[in-house]
């Protein structure tokens, strides 16, 4: 085992020094709801009296809603996903341009089916070139079993799926797809229209609303607008809660198991109503970056070296567990 550790050390050092771990497509702020900024400070060294410069961590300037200001505090580096496409099935009509512009900042392009569902073959063809799929539901169900088969195949291959619903009855296809993929649905109609805050250490998530602290999805988000009217995701053990509304209802939750990722959301009004309110643009950008499943599909040479050099050094389960611990 000692030999294995010695052989592994250079690989680990390379991984930890690589852009994948220290940045890459992700920023230095990744996974920190309240990130810090680095600044240079001049100081006088004790004993010698020499002037030196050191790097210190400080609280960054904040926007008017209390979130760290600047795109360097998003999950993804600007332009990091250049050439990646998000396919959007938008079945409820509203102006998607603010979201499109936000996603463009990170390099994503959007291919959108608007109001009418594509045929299953059209969807399948679009997903061949897609990084992820977003579904924005309407009142009635417009997707069928043939669409579902295409979506299931895409999801099982590790590609991200964002399922957006809203207050009753605007979760027809959201529930159809979420039930099939995740075994979870949403229901109800609550007035939100409030900003909810990140949960502080020691607080219980869900009591009076709140945002999960230090998840990749909530990078740079200490305050977020919940949406004006929202549905409630049913209680379940399959999803990780991310946003609880001001009424204590679960609004947003994620699936993050078996190398697959999905987001289920009961508040698509955030995409167009009060867009410039707390945290919406950052949240949308973070969601797309997270759904890219970078940890699964990383193409960095350090990752490749770590896994491909593992042959004969340790059991596959050792490397899988190690990689998961570094995520």
URKA-V528390 format. One record per residue. N is the residue number from 1. PSI is psi in radians with two decimals (NA if undefined). OMEGA is omega in radians with two decimals (none if undefined). D_LAST is the distance of its C-alpha to the last C-alpha in Angstrom with 2 decimals. Layout:
# URKA-V528390
n->N psi->PSI omega->OMEGA d_last->D_LAST
n->N psi->PSI omega->OMEGA d_last->D_LAST
This chain:
# URKA-V528390
n->1 psi->-0.61 omega->3.12 d_last->23.60
n->2 psi->-0.71 omega->3.11 d_last->24.37
n->3 psi->-0.74 omega->3.13 d_last->24.88
n->4 psi->-0.71 omega->3.13 d_last->21.54
n->5 psi->-0.73 omega->-3.14 d_last->19.90
n->6 psi->-0.71 omega->3.13 d_last->22.13
n->7 psi->-0.58 omega->-3.08 d_last->21.32
n->8 psi->-0.48 omega->-3.02 d_last->17.56
n->9 psi->-0.84 omega->3.13 d_last->17.82
n->10 psi->-0.63 omega->3.13 d_last->18.58
n->11 psi->-0.73 omega->3.13 d_last->15.72
n->12 psi->-0.74 omega->3.13 d_last->13.22
n->13 psi->-0.72 omega->3.13 d_last->15.21
n->14 psi->-0.73 omega->-3.14 d_last->15.16
n->15 psi->-0.81 omega->-3.08 d_last->11.43
n->16 psi->-0.48 omega->3.13 d_last->11.12
n->17 psi->-0.14 omega->-3.02 d_last->14.14
n->18 psi->2.78 omega->3.09 d_last->13.25
n->19 psi->-0.46 omega->-3.14 d_last->13.12
n->20 psi->-0.74 omega->-3.10 d_last->9.91
n->21 psi->-0.74 omega->-3.02 d_last->8.10
n->22 psi->-0.04 omega->-3.12 d_last->11.04
n->23 psi->-1.57 omega->-3.12 d_last->12.07
n->24 psi->-2.14 omega->3.06 d_last->13.15
n->25 psi->-0.40 omega->3.10 d_last->13.40
n->26 psi->2.63 omega->3.09 d_last->11.59
n->27 psi->3.00 omega->3.05 d_last->13.75
n->28 psi->-0.39 omega->-3.10 d_last->13.63
n->29 psi->-0.10 omega->-3.00 d_last->13.96
n->30 psi->2.24 omega->3.10 d_last->10.74
n->31 psi->0.19 omega->3.14 d_last->10.09
n->32 psi->1.98 omega->3.12 d_last->13.50
n->33 psi->-0.60 omega->3.11 d_last->16.47
n->34 psi->1.31 omega->-3.08 d_last->18.86
n->35 psi->2.84 omega->3.08 d_last->17.68
n->36 psi->2.84 omega->3.07 d_last->19.97
n->37 psi->2.64 omega->3.09 d_last->21.81
n->38 psi->2.28 omega->3.08 d_last->22.71
n->39 psi->2.72 omega->3.10 d_last->26.44
n->40 psi->2.36 omega->-3.13 d_last->28.79
n->41 psi->2.30 omega->3.07 d_last->31.29
n->42 psi->2.39 omega->3.12 d_last->34.42
n->43 psi->2.88 omega->3.12 d_last->35.55
n->44 psi->2.13 omega->-3.11 d_last->38.30
n->45 psi->2.26 omega->3.13 d_last->37.42
n->46 psi->2.48 omega->3.10 d_last->39.26
n->47 psi->-0.78 omega->-3.11 d_last->41.89
n->48 psi->-0.46 omega->-3.08 d_last->42.19
n->49 psi->0.13 omega->-3.12 d_last->42.47
n->50 psi->2.51 omega->3.05 d_last->40.53
n->51 psi->2.24 omega->3.13 d_last->38.73
n->52 psi->2.94 omega->3.14 d_last->35.06
n->53 psi->2.36 omega->3.09 d_last->32.07
n->54 psi->2.80 omega->3.10 d_last->28.70
n->55 psi->2.27 omega->3.12 d_last->25.58
n->56 psi->2.76 omega->3.11 d_last->25.06
n->57 psi->2.28 omega->3.13 d_last->22.81
n->58 psi->2.82 omega->3.04 d_last->24.86
n->59 psi->2.26 omega->-3.09 d_last->24.70
n->60 psi->2.89 omega->3.00 d_last->24.93
n->61 psi->2.57 omega->-3.07 d_last->27.80
n->62 psi->2.70 omega->3.07 d_last->27.41
n->63 psi->-3.10 omega->-3.05 d_last->28.76
n->64 psi->-0.19 omega->-3.14 d_last->31.59
n->65 psi->0.05 omega->3.05 d_last->29.33
n->66 psi->0.13 omega->3.07 d_last->27.45
n->67 psi->2.66 omega->3.12 d_last->24.15
n->68 psi->2.26 omega->-3.06 d_last->23.07
n->69 psi->2.34 omega->3.10 d_last->25.22
n->70 psi->2.48 omega->-3.07 d_last->24.18
n->71 psi->-0.22 omega->3.08 d_last->21.77
n->72 psi->-0.18 omega->3.11 d_last->19.76
n->73 psi->0.15 omega->2.93 d_last->18.36
n->74 psi->2.99 omega->3.07 d_last->17.22
n->75 psi->-0.74 omega->-3.04 d_last->13.65
n->76 psi->2.59 omega->3.03 d_last->14.82
n->77 psi->2.47 omega->3.08 d_last->17.21
n->78 psi->2.32 omega->3.10 d_last->20.71
n->79 psi->0.02 omega->-3.03 d_last->21.61
n->80 psi->-0.48 omega->-3.07 d_last->18.17
n->81 psi->0.56 omega->3.09 d_last->18.83
n->82 psi->2.29 omega->-3.14 d_last->22.42
n->83 psi->-0.10 omega->3.13 d_last->23.92
n->84 psi->2.48 omega->-3.06 d_last->21.68
n->85 psi->2.37 omega->3.01 d_last->23.74
n->86 psi->2.13 omega->3.04 d_last->23.37
n->87 psi->2.23 omega->-3.12 d_last->26.10
n->88 psi->2.17 omega->2.97 d_last->27.57
n->89 psi->1.75 omega->-3.08 d_last->30.16
n->90 psi->1.78 omega->-3.06 d_last->31.89
n->91 psi->-0.30 omega->3.05 d_last->34.53
n->92 psi->2.24 omega->-3.02 d_last->35.43
n->93 psi->2.22 omega->2.94 d_last->37.11
n->94 psi->2.97 omega->-3.10 d_last->35.98
n->95 psi->1.95 omega->-3.11 d_last->35.24
n->96 psi->-0.03 omega->-3.02 d_last->31.75
n->97 psi->-0.71 omega->3.09 d_last->32.29
n->98 psi->-0.72 omega->3.11 d_last->30.55
n->99 psi->-0.72 omega->3.12 d_last->27.29
n->100 psi->-0.77 omega->-3.14 d_last->27.94
n->101 psi->-0.68 omega->3.11 d_last->28.52
n->102 psi->-0.78 omega->3.14 d_last->25.34
n->103 psi->-0.61 omega->3.12 d_last->23.28
n->104 psi->-0.55 omega->-3.14 d_last->25.36
n->105 psi->-0.54 omega->3.13 d_last->24.20
n->106 psi->0.00 omega->3.09 d_last->20.74
n->107 psi->-0.14 omega->-3.10 d_last->22.55
n->108 psi->2.45 omega->2.89 d_last->22.65
n->109 psi->2.77 omega->-3.10 d_last->26.05
n->110 psi->2.23 omega->3.00 d_last->27.28
n->111 psi->2.00 omega->-2.92 d_last->29.49
n->112 psi->2.28 omega->2.91 d_last->31.17
n->113 psi->2.05 omega->-2.99 d_last->33.48
n->114 psi->2.18 omega->3.03 d_last->35.48
n->115 psi->-0.80 omega->3.11 d_last->37.36
n->116 psi->2.39 omega->3.13 d_last->38.25
n->117 psi->2.46 omega->3.04 d_last->35.88
n->118 psi->2.91 omega->2.99 d_last->35.80
n->119 psi->2.80 omega->3.12 d_last->37.05
n->120 psi->-0.74 omega->3.07 d_last->34.57
n->121 psi->-0.64 omega->3.10 d_last->35.26
n->122 psi->-0.73 omega->3.12 d_last->34.76
n->123 psi->-0.77 omega->-3.14 d_last->31.39
n->124 psi->-0.75 omega->3.13 d_last->30.37
n->125 psi->-0.72 omega->3.13 d_last->31.50
n->126 psi->-0.69 omega->-3.10 d_last->29.64
n->127 psi->-0.30 omega->3.09 d_last->26.32
n->128 psi->-0.54 omega->-3.07 d_last->26.82
n->129 psi->0.20 omega->-2.99 d_last->25.87
n->130 psi->2.59 omega->3.02 d_last->23.43
n->131 psi->-0.63 omega->-3.09 d_last->19.78
n->132 psi->2.94 omega->-3.12 d_last->20.03
n->133 psi->2.32 omega->3.01 d_last->22.87
n->134 psi->2.34 omega->3.11 d_last->24.09
n->135 psi->2.11 omega->3.12 d_last->27.01
n->136 psi->1.96 omega->-2.94 d_last->29.24
n->137 psi->2.78 omega->2.95 d_last->31.70
n->138 psi->-2.98 omega->-3.10 d_last->35.43
n->139 psi->-0.85 omega->-3.11 d_last->37.80
n->140 psi->2.89 omega->3.11 d_last->38.76
n->141 psi->2.17 omega->-3.13 d_last->36.88
n->142 psi->-0.22 omega->3.11 d_last->37.11
n->143 psi->2.55 omega->-3.12 d_last->34.64
n->144 psi->-3.04 omega->-3.08 d_last->35.86
n->145 psi->-0.55 omega->3.11 d_last->34.79
n->146 psi->-0.67 omega->3.03 d_last->34.73
n->147 psi->-0.78 omega->-3.08 d_last->32.26
n->148 psi->-0.67 omega->3.12 d_last->30.14
n->149 psi->-0.70 omega->3.12 d_last->30.08
n->150 psi->-0.79 omega->-3.13 d_last->28.80
n->151 psi->-0.73 omega->3.14 d_last->26.07
n->152 psi->-0.75 omega->3.13 d_last->25.05
n->153 psi->-0.76 omega->3.13 d_last->24.87
n->154 psi->-0.79 omega->-3.14 d_last->22.71
n->155 psi->-0.77 omega->-3.12 d_last->20.28
n->156 psi->-0.38 omega->3.09 d_last->20.25
n->157 psi->0.00 omega->3.08 d_last->19.37
n->158 psi->0.07 omega->-3.13 d_last->15.97
n->159 psi->2.49 omega->-3.05 d_last->17.32
n->160 psi->2.56 omega->3.09 d_last->16.88
n->161 psi->2.20 omega->3.05 d_last->19.92
n->162 psi->2.12 omega->-3.11 d_last->21.03
n->163 psi->1.92 omega->-3.09 d_last->24.04
n->164 psi->2.20 omega->2.93 d_last->26.26
n->165 psi->-3.00 omega->3.08 d_last->29.28
n->166 psi->-2.84 omega->-3.08 d_last->31.49
n->167 psi->2.69 omega->3.11 d_last->34.41
n->168 psi->2.30 omega->0.16 d_last->36.73
n->169 psi->0.38 omega->-2.95 d_last->37.72
n->170 psi->0.89 omega->3.06 d_last->35.13
n->171 psi->0.52 omega->-3.13 d_last->32.59
n->172 psi->-1.07 omega->-3.14 d_last->34.50
n->173 psi->-0.45 omega->3.07 d_last->32.07
n->174 psi->-0.83 omega->-3.14 d_last->29.02
n->175 psi->-0.63 omega->3.13 d_last->30.09
n->176 psi->-0.82 omega->-3.11 d_last->31.18
n->177 psi->-0.76 omega->-3.10 d_last->27.85
n->178 psi->-0.68 omega->3.13 d_last->25.68
n->179 psi->-0.72 omega->-3.12 d_last->27.88
n->180 psi->-0.77 omega->-3.06 d_last->27.56
n->181 psi->-0.67 omega->-2.94 d_last->23.82
n->182 psi->-0.25 omega->-3.10 d_last->22.60
n->183 psi->0.47 omega->-3.08 d_last->25.74
n->184 psi->2.58 omega->3.05 d_last->25.93
n->185 psi->3.07 omega->3.09 d_last->28.44
n->186 psi->2.88 omega->-3.12 d_last->29.56
n->187 psi->2.96 omega->2.94 d_last->33.04
n->188 psi->3.10 omega->-3.07 d_last->35.30
n->189 psi->1.79 omega->-3.14 d_last->36.26
n->190 psi->2.49 omega->3.00 d_last->35.54
n->191 psi->2.20 omega->3.11 d_last->36.36
n->192 psi->-1.62 omega->3.06 d_last->33.44
n->193 psi->0.55 omega->3.12 d_last->33.99
n->194 psi->2.80 omega->2.99 d_last->32.29
n->195 psi->2.24 omega->3.11 d_last->29.44
n->196 psi->2.65 omega->-3.00 d_last->27.01
n->197 psi->2.73 omega->3.06 d_last->25.09
n->198 psi->2.48 omega->-3.14 d_last->21.66
n->199 psi->2.32 omega->3.11 d_last->22.01
n->200 psi->2.81 omega->3.14 d_last->22.70
n->201 psi->2.27 omega->-3.14 d_last->21.57
n->202 psi->-0.32 omega->3.10 d_last->23.79
n->203 psi->2.67 omega->-3.14 d_last->24.75
n->204 psi->2.13 omega->-3.14 d_last->24.48
n->205 psi->2.23 omega->3.09 d_last->22.71
n->206 psi->-0.29 omega->3.13 d_last->25.46
n->207 psi->1.73 omega->-3.14 d_last->28.49
n->208 psi->0.35 omega->3.13 d_last->30.22
n->209 psi->2.91 omega->3.10 d_last->27.32
n->210 psi->2.83 omega->-3.12 d_last->24.09
n->211 psi->2.34 omega->3.12 d_last->20.65
n->212 psi->2.30 omega->-3.08 d_last->17.45
n->213 psi->2.37 omega->2.94 d_last->16.27
n->214 psi->0.59 omega->2.92 d_last->12.99
n->215 psi->2.66 omega->3.11 d_last->11.33
n->216 psi->-0.65 omega->-3.12 d_last->10.03
n->217 psi->-0.48 omega->-3.10 d_last->13.33
n->218 psi->0.41 omega->3.04 d_last->15.36
n->219 psi->2.23 omega->3.08 d_last->14.44
n->220 psi->0.25 omega->-3.08 d_last->17.89
n->221 psi->1.83 omega->3.01 d_last->19.61
n->222 psi->-0.28 omega->3.13 d_last->21.82
n->223 psi->2.37 omega->3.13 d_last->24.54
n->224 psi->2.48 omega->3.09 d_last->24.74
n->225 psi->2.31 omega->-3.02 d_last->27.76
n->226 psi->-0.26 omega->-3.01 d_last->27.75
n->227 psi->2.74 omega->-3.04 d_last->30.24
n->228 psi->-0.80 omega->3.02 d_last->33.97
n->229 psi->2.38 omega->-2.96 d_last->34.46
n->230 psi->2.66 omega->3.02 d_last->31.67
n->231 psi->2.94 omega->-3.11 d_last->31.19
n->232 psi->2.23 omega->3.07 d_last->29.53
n->233 psi->2.31 omega->-3.09 d_last->26.86
n->234 psi->2.66 omega->3.11 d_last->28.14
n->235 psi->2.38 omega->-3.11 d_last->26.71
n->236 psi->2.88 omega->3.12 d_last->24.35
n->237 psi->0.01 omega->-3.08 d_last->21.68
n->238 psi->-0.44 omega->-3.06 d_last->19.79
n->239 psi->2.67 omega->3.05 d_last->18.31
n->240 psi->2.10 omega->3.11 d_last->16.33
n->241 psi->2.40 omega->3.11 d_last->18.82
n->242 psi->-0.86 omega->-3.14 d_last->18.05
n->243 psi->2.19 omega->2.93 d_last->21.60
n->244 psi->2.39 omega->3.14 d_last->24.73
n->245 psi->3.04 omega->-3.11 d_last->27.97
n->246 psi->-0.35 omega->3.09 d_last->30.74
n->247 psi->0.06 omega->-3.13 d_last->32.53
n->248 psi->0.14 omega->-3.13 d_last->29.70
n->249 psi->2.57 omega->3.13 d_last->28.90
n->250 psi->2.05 omega->-3.09 d_last->25.50
n->251 psi->-0.71 omega->-3.06 d_last->25.30
n->252 psi->2.33 omega->3.11 d_last->21.75
n->253 psi->2.76 omega->-3.09 d_last->19.20
n->254 psi->2.63 omega->2.98 d_last->16.28
n->255 psi->2.20 omega->-3.11 d_last->15.68
n->256 psi->1.19 omega->-3.14 d_last->12.16
n->257 psi->2.71 omega->3.00 d_last->13.05
n->258 psi->0.58 omega->3.11 d_last->13.69
n->259 psi->0.23 omega->-3.13 d_last->11.63
n->260 psi->2.64 omega->-3.11 d_last->13.88
n->261 psi->2.41 omega->3.04 d_last->13.92
n->262 psi->2.70 omega->3.05 d_last->17.06
n->263 psi->2.32 omega->3.04 d_last->18.49
n->264 psi->2.24 omega->-2.97 d_last->21.88
n->265 psi->2.27 omega->-3.14 d_last->23.90
n->266 psi->0.38 omega->-3.09 d_last->27.46
n->267 psi->1.12 omega->-3.12 d_last->28.25
n->268 psi->-0.14 omega->3.06 d_last->28.70
n->269 psi->-0.36 omega->3.09 d_last->31.40
n->270 psi->-0.41 omega->-3.09 d_last->28.73
n->271 psi->-0.25 omega->-3.12 d_last->28.72
n->272 psi->-0.42 omega->-3.12 d_last->32.33
n->273 psi->2.11 omega->-3.12 d_last->33.88
n->274 psi->0.81 omega->-3.10 d_last->33.53
n->275 psi->-0.65 omega->-3.07 d_last->30.86
n->276 psi->0.19 omega->3.10 d_last->31.17
n->277 psi->-3.14 omega->-2.95 d_last->30.53
n->278 psi->2.03 omega->2.86 d_last->27.60
n->279 psi->-0.05 omega->-2.98 d_last->24.19
n->280 psi->-0.90 omega->-3.10 d_last->24.92
n->281 psi->-0.77 omega->3.12 d_last->24.35
n->282 psi->-0.74 omega->-3.13 d_last->21.04
n->283 psi->-0.79 omega->-3.14 d_last->19.89
n->284 psi->-0.76 omega->3.12 d_last->21.04
n->285 psi->-0.74 omega->3.11 d_last->19.28
n->286 psi->-0.72 omega->-3.11 d_last->15.94
n->287 psi->-0.80 omega->-3.14 d_last->16.54
n->288 psi->-0.74 omega->3.13 d_last->17.27
n->289 psi->-0.73 omega->-3.12 d_last->14.27
n->290 psi->-0.73 omega->-3.13 d_last->11.93
n->291 psi->-0.31 omega->3.08 d_last->14.23
n->292 psi->-0.28 omega->3.07 d_last->14.00
n->293 psi->0.84 omega->-3.07 d_last->10.93
n->294 psi->-0.61 omega->-3.11 d_last->9.86
n->295 psi->-0.52 omega->3.12 d_last->6.82
n->296 psi->-0.69 omega->-3.01 d_last->9.78
n->297 psi->0.27 omega->-3.11 d_last->12.48
n->298 psi->2.34 omega->-3.11 d_last->11.38
n->299 psi->0.31 omega->-3.09 d_last->14.74
n->300 psi->2.46 omega->-3.10 d_last->14.17
n->301 psi->-0.53 omega->3.13 d_last->16.32
n->302 psi->-0.67 omega->3.10 d_last->14.02
n->303 psi->-0.79 omega->-3.13 d_last->11.71
n->304 psi->-0.77 omega->-3.14 d_last->15.05
n->305 psi->-0.75 omega->-3.10 d_last->16.49
n->306 psi->-0.78 omega->-3.08 d_last->13.87
n->307 psi->-0.79 omega->-3.06 d_last->14.40
n->308 psi->-0.44 omega->3.09 d_last->18.05
n->309 psi->-0.07 omega->-3.10 d_last->19.12
n->310 psi->-0.29 omega->-3.09 d_last->17.91
n->311 psi->2.17 omega->3.11 d_last->21.14
n->312 psi->-0.13 omega->-3.11 d_last->23.42
n->313 psi->-0.53 omega->-3.13 d_last->21.16
n->314 psi->2.86 omega->3.09 d_last->19.47
n->315 psi->2.62 omega->3.13 d_last->19.35
n->316 psi->-0.63 omega->-3.12 d_last->16.95
n->317 psi->-0.54 omega->3.12 d_last->15.57
n->318 psi->-0.81 omega->-3.09 d_last->14.65
n->319 psi->-0.66 omega->3.10 d_last->12.49
n->320 psi->-0.79 omega->3.13 d_last->10.91
n->321 psi->-0.70 omega->3.13 d_last->10.14
n->322 psi->-0.80 omega->-3.13 d_last->9.00
n->323 psi->-0.72 omega->3.13 d_last->6.53
n->324 psi->-0.62 omega->-3.12 d_last->5.29
n->325 psi->-0.41 omega->-3.14 d_last->5.58
n->326 psi->-0.13 omega->-3.09 d_last->3.80
n->327 psi->NA omega->none d_last->0.00
